[in-house]
Amino acid sequence: MARKDDLVELIRPVVEGLGYIFWGLDYLSQGHRSLLRIFIDSEDGVTIDDCEKVSRQISGILDVEDPIKNEYTLEVSSPGWDRPLYEPWQYRQYVGETISLRLSAPFEGRRKYKGVLTCVEDTDEIGLYVDGEEYVFPVEWIEKANIVPRTDGPATEVSGK
């Protein structure tokens, strides 16, 4: 089975070499079938043609390097409105927004949190305001995080901030 870090190391230079921002990837392995979902971005947005161009290049690299031994589906897309967050620099762009996250292990009896992202520390920890309480989580504890798209205006203000 391919390791996510190995896939990132293989794919990031291809995406960036084509002039796009490598936003991240999800690799889901289920039995004999896998899904490799790659997210790309650019300052001008991402079109279907952009995704197709990147997909062709990545397919070629994956065929040559063969890091995924079983059958897989390759998807290339923009991160979208509910974009996933993978790295500290991505979290920094969304301070003040509502995010949902799932931790790799429970903290205070739960793994899922949804709240306003209040800060990103130089130590790669994020601050999250949830139900009147401020939590601090190292990014490495976060298994999955996504922006919660706004439908009615700005995120809820953090009292006292």
N, C-alpha and C positions, 0 to 999 in steps of 0.2 A: 504494500500500500504506500502511496506517495505521501510524504510529509508536507504539510502546508507551507512550512518555511522553505523547503526545497522548491516548491512550485512558485512561491513568491520570487525567489532568487532567479528562477528561470524566466518568469513572465515579465517582471517589472522592467528590465532593460528593453524588452521588445516594445512594450507599450510606450515607454518614455522615448525610445528611439523613433517612434512614429509621430512624436510631438504631442502626446496626450499625457494627462496626469493619471498615474496608476493609483486608484483610490483604494483598492483592496480586492480580496477574493475570498470566496467561501468554497470549501471542498467537502462535499458530503458523500460518504461512502456507505452504500446500503447493499450488502450481499455482493452479488456479482456485477452490480451496476453502480456507477458513481456520477455525481454532478459536479462540474467545475464551473462556478459562476464568477466571472471577472467583471469588476466595476471600473469604468474609465470616466474621466471628466476632462473638461477643458474650459478655459475662460469664456469661450464662445458657446458653450453647451455642447451636447453630443447628439449627432444625428444617427439614423439607421445606417447610413453609408459609412459613418465612422466606425460603428460597431462591426459592420461587415468586414471592413478593411483590417481591423485589429484581429477579428476572429480568424481570417484567412492566414495572417502571419503567425498567430499563436498555434493554430492547427498544424502548420508546417513544422514549427519547432517541437511541438509535442509528438508528432509523428517520428521525427528524427531522434529526439532524446528518449522518448518512450517512458516517462516517469510514472504513468498510470497503467498498470498491467492489465486491468480488467476493462470491460466496456465502460464508456463514459459519455455524457452529454456535455458539450461546451456551450455556455451562454456568455455573451458579452453584452453589457448594457451600461447605461448611466446609473449613478447611484440612486436617482429618483428623489422624490419629496421626502420619503421616509428613510433617507440614506443611512446605511450602516456606518458606524464609526469604528475605526481600527487602531489609529495611532494618535498620540497626544496632539500633534499639529492639527488634526481634524477636529478634535474636541475644542481646541482653542477658537476655532472659527464659529462655534455655536454656543458660546457662553451667553446665558440669558434665555436660551431656548429650552423647551421641554424635551427630555429624552427618556427612553425606557431602556433598561439594561437588565441583563441576567448575569449573575456572578457564577464563577466556576465552582464555588462552594458556598454554603449558607453563611450569612453574616447576621447575627442577632436573630437567628431562626428563619431567615428567608433568603431566597436567591434573586427574586424579581423586585425591582424598584422602578418607580416612575416619578420624575420630579424635574425641577429647574436646575440646569447645569449652572453653577455659580462661579466656578473657577477651575483653572488647570494649573497646578503647581509645577515648578521647575523639576520637582522630584517625580514627575509623571503620575501625580495623584489628581483626581478630580473631586470637586465639591459638588454635592447634589442636595438640593433642598426638597425634602419630601415630607408632606403632612406636618409642617411646622418644625421639623428637625433638620439639622445640617449633618450630612454624612460625608465622609472622605474615603474614597476607594482608590487604591493603586490601579492604574490602567491594566496591569498584568492580571488582576483578579477578575477582570471583566471578560466573560465568555462571548457576549453579544450585546451590542448597543445600537440603537437607532434613534434618529430624530423623530419626534412625534409632530407630524405636520399641523400647522396652525389652521384653524378653520374660522376663527372669530376674532383675530387681532393678536396683540402681543402676549407672550407667556405671562403667567401669573407673577406678580411682583413678589420679591422676597422681602419680607418685613425687616426693617432695621438695616437694610443694605443700601 
